[in-house]
């Protein structure tokens, strides 16, 4: 993977993660409005970041591997 491809991959994964988190937050807000318990906790948000591989160490490793 070239550095440009690595950057594109990280950007794409970041956008997907942002959309996922926005949906999770919206669901929690709806539940809060109905006085229900939250559907997603901090653990769910952390797991989503791992699922989309945009954690700090993962991104650094990806860029290191893309260098000639």
N, C-alpha and C positions, 0 to 999 in steps of 0.2 A: 504494500500500500504506500503510495507517495504521500508526502506531507499535505498536499492539497486534498487528496482523497481522505486522509485522516481528519482534516479540519471539516470537510463536508460531512463525514460520518458523525462527528461529535455534534455539529450543528443540528443535523437531522434528529439525532437521538435526544438532544436538548429540547427541540420543538415538540417531539412526541411526549417527553416527560412533562413539559409544561401543560400540554393539553390534558394529560392524565390527571395531573394535580389539580387543574382547574375543575375538572369533573368531580373529583373527590371533594374538593372544597364546596362546590355547589350542592352536592348531596348532603354534606354536613350542615350547610346553612338551611336547607329545606327541613332537615330533621330538627334543627334547633328551633325553627319557626313553629314546628308542630309539637314542641316540647318532648321530643323523643331523644333517645341516646344517640351519640355520634356513631356513624357507620365506620369512619376511618380515624385511627389514632396516629400518634407520631410514628409508631412502628410500621404502619402501612405506608406512610409517606417515605420513610427511609428505605423500605423494601422496594418501592417504585424506583427510587434513584439507582438502586443496585440492579434492578431488572433492565433498565435502559442503559446501563454501563456508562454513567457519566460521573462517577465518583472521582475524586481528585487523583488517587493513585492509578486508577484505570486509565484515565485520560493521559496522564504523564507517560505511562507505559506505552500507550498507543502511539504517542508522538515520538518517543525514543525509538520504537521499532520502525517508524517510518523514515528515519534519517538514513541517508546513504552510508 
